[in-house]
């Protein structure tokens, strides 16, 4: 066994400890961050940033680790929002229970959608996800039982965690989305060194080689799709309670699908911190520019973060985490050079 192997294992263990420590530090900062911020607008931006961090981290399971680029994740977000809201408004099921049902229904829908779509690959799969999401969007737009184009107002039943409704303060929603983002970060942390994480990266990098080594491609993709949709559905149910109103245009539009995956693309696809870093940059920029210059009709807000996306794609294709070296990846050490006699020397 090469002498460098134990050192490599130590390096991997040190890396994971650094990741865990950085996660604890960031969590501690985020726990106290809103306490010193009284501005409702700023708190709203923080909530949206955490929401898209969680959604993008969920998308990253399928699109980043497994390499299956979905452009229809608004479908699962909307399904989650509608399931929990309909259970609450029509059957009296508390949203905290409805959220779990929303996640499982979204995962089931993902399995149904993925079963035919995973017969496709590359851009064909991405286009198929867009088409299916648009079909469901049009269905909900014209389905009276779910409110149609008018949508559904979530009735107020008093402030409590059971009903997940808070009118006098936004802090509970902040901590709810922070909890969801933390759970997804921990899930990604576990995935990176788990059996499924190795399977998904193998499927992403070289599916033929992965299959030759015994990886069951179809099952691996289906598990990734179900896990990604489950968390996305829960995120949709959270958002439905936060805004207290849902309709197909706000919950299932194609722009939302793009906004779900963009933070991971900007921060670094298939990395632990990529979605969080991307959301921390993109969402505040989007909200601030939309508020202050978006109403002019010139589209300056869209131009600004469009330029940001192009700049990152051109200058740092691996994402913003590459600038800070927090993507958690290990570059293999260069092998020592060997001379003609077989002796080693420094390169």
N, C-alpha and C positions, 0 to 999 in steps of 0.2 A: 504493500500500500504506500503511495507517495507520502513523503514526509509533510507535504504542504496541506494534506487533507484536513487534519485536525485544526490547523490555523484557519482554513477556509470555513470550517464549521463554527469556530469561535467568532469569526468575522460576521457570519450570518446571525449568530445569537446576539452579538453586540448591536447589530443593526436593528434587530427586532426590539431589543431593550430601548434603544434610542427612539424608535417609533412609538413604543408604549409610553415612554416618558414625555415625548412631545405631545402625544394625545392628551395626557393628563394635564399638562401645562395649558394647552389650548382650551380644554374643557373648564379648567379653573378660571381662566380669563373670561370665557363666555358666560360663566355662571354669575359673575359680578358685573359684567359690562353694562347691562341695561339699568342697573340700580342707580347709576349716576347720570342717566339720560332721561330727562323728563319730557322731551319733545315727542309728541305722538307720531309725527311724520318720520322721525329718525328711527323710532322703535318699529314702525311698520316696515321700513327698509331692512332692518335687522331680521325681522320675522321672515320676509320674503327671501332674504339671502340664505337663511337656514333652511327654508323650505326647498329652494332649488339646489342647495348643497345635498340634501337628503335625496331628492328626486334624481339628481345627476349621479349620485353614488349608486343608486339602485339601477339606473341605466348602465352604469359602468360595469356591473356584474355581467350583463349580456354583451354590451357593445365593446367594453374595454378588455375584460379578462377572456371572454369567449370569442371575441372578434366578430360577432353577428350584429351588424349595424342596423338598428331599428330606428326608423323615422316615423313611427306611429305610436309612441308611448303615451300620447295624450288619450288614446283609447282606454288604457288601463287606469290612468288618472281619473278620467271621466266616469268610468264604470265604478270605481271606488267611491267617488262623490255621490253618484246616483244611488248606489246600493244602500249606503248608510243613511242617506237622506230619506229615501222611500221607506226604509224600515222604521225610521223615526216618525215620519209624518203620517204614514198609512197604517202602521201596525204598533206604534208606540214602543218600539225597541230602543233602549237607551243608546245614544251614539257610541259610547265606549265599548258596547258589545257589537254594535253595527260596524264599527271599524274593523274588527276581526273578520266579520263576515265579508266586508268589502274586499279585504286582502285576499281571502280565499276565492271569492268569485272572480276577481281580477286574474288570479293565478290560473283558474280553470279556463277562463276565456283565452289566456295566453297559450295554454296547451292546445285548445281547439284551433286557434289561429296558426300556431307554429307547426302543427302536424302536417298541413300541406305546404306551408311556406318554407320549411327546412329542406324540402326537396329541391329548392332553388338555392342559388349561391351568389355571393358578391352583390352587384348592383341590382340584380333581379329580386333578391330577397328584400333589399331596402325599399324598392319600388312597391313590392307586394304589401309591405307593412303600411305604407302611405295609403294605398288604395283601400285596404280593409278598414283602416281608421276612418277614412272619408265616408265609406259606406255606412258604418255604424253612426257616424255623426249625422248623416242625412236621415237615417232611421229615427234617431232620437229627436231630430228637428221636426219630424212629422208624426210623432207618436204621442197622442193626447194623454194616455195614461201616465206618462212621465213628465207631463207639462208642456210637451212640444216646444215651439220656439219661445213661448212665454216663460218657460222655466218654472222653478219651484222656490217659494220663499220658505225658509226654515223658521218655524214658529219658536218664539222665545218661551221657555219653560222654567225660567229662573236660573240664576248663576250657580253652577255646580260642576264638578268634574264628571259626574255621571252623565249629565246632559251635554257636557263639554261646551258650555255657553257662558261667556263673560262679556258684559256690556260696559262696565265701568273701568276696566283696565285691560291692556293688551299683554301684560306680563305672563299670564297663564299660557297664552298661545305661544309666546316666545319660548318658554321652557318646554312646552309640548313638542315644538318643532326641534328644539335643541336635543331633546331626548331621542326623537326619531333619527336625527342626523348622527347622534352618538352611537345608537344601535347599529346603524348602517356602516359607520366607520369601523366598529368592532367586528361586524360581519366581514367586511373587506380585509381587515387585519387577519382574521382567521382564515379566510379564503386563500390568501397569498401563500401560505405554507401548508395548506390542506391537500388532501387527495383530489378534491374537485378543482382546486385552484391549478394544480399541475395538469389535470385533464383539460381544463378550459384553455390554458395557455398553449398546450400542445395542439388542440383543435384550431386555435387561432393562427399559430405559427406555421404548422404543416399538417393539415388534416390527413393526408395520405400516410405520412410517417407515423402519426398518432394511431391511426387505425391498424397499421402493421404491428404496432406494439401492444395491441389489445384494447385500446380506448374505443368505447362504443360511441361513435360520433353523434348519432341521432339522440340517444338518451342523454348524453352530456349537454347538448344544446337545449333539449327540452327542460332539463332541470334548471339551467341558467335562465331560460325564459320565464319559467314559473316563479323562481325566486325574485327576479327583477320585477315582474308584474305584481307580485304580492306586496312588496314594499311600496311600489308606485301607487297601488290602489289605496293603501293606508294613508299615503300622503294626500291623495285626492279627498278622502273622507275628512282628514284634518282641515283641509282648505275650505271644504264646504261649510263646516261649522264656523270657521274663522270669518268668512264673508257673509254667511247666513242667506245666501242666494246662489242657486246654480241654474245654468242653462247651457245648451250645447255649444253656443258660441264661446263661452268663457271656459268651458271644461274640456272640450274635445277638438278645438281648432288646430290646424296644422302648424301654426306659429308656435303653439305651446309645445308640440313635439320637438321642434327645433330648439326651443329655449331649454328644454330638459336636457338635451345632449350637449349643448354648447359649452357649459362650464367644464365638463370633462374634456372636451376637445381643446379648450383654451389651457386648462391646467395640466393636462397630460392623461391621455387615454390609457387605461390599464394600470394606473398608479394609485397608491393609497391616498395621497393628498391632492391629486389632480382636481377632482370635482370641487373640493372645498376651496382651493386656491382660485380656481376659475370662477366660482360663484361669488367669492369675496371681491373680485375685480369687476365682473360683468354686471351683476345685479344692481349694486349701488350706482354704477355708471349709467345703466339703463334707466333706473328710476329717477335719478337726479336730472339727467338730460331730458327725459320725457316731461318732467315737471316744469323745468325752467325754459327749455327751448323747443320742446316737442310740439307745443300748441301753436307755434308760428306757422305750421303748415309746410315748412321748408324741408322737413325730414332730416334736420341737422342731427337729431338724436340718433337716428338710424345710421347716418353716415359715420358718426364718431365711433360707435362700437363696431361698425363694419370695418373701419380702418384698423381698429385694434385686432380684430380677428385675422385680417390679412397680414398684419405685421407679425403676429405670433406664428402664423402658418409659414411665413417666408423666412423669418429670422430664427425661430426656435420651434421647429416642427414637433419636437418631443413634448412641448408644452411649457407653461410658465414654471412648473416645478423644476425644470432643468436649470433655471437661473439660480435657484436657491439650493439645489442638490438635496431636495427633500422628497424625491420620488421613490426612495426606498429601494432602488435597484442596485445590484452589485455588479460592477464591471469585473470580468475575470482578469486575474493578474496575468501579465505577459509571461510566457514560458521563457526560462533562461536560454540564452543562445548557446549553441554547442559548436565547438570547433571541430576541425577535421579529426582530431584524435578522440573525440567524444567528451572532452572536458568542457565544463560550463564556464561562461564568463559573462560579465554584465553587458547588457546591450548598449 
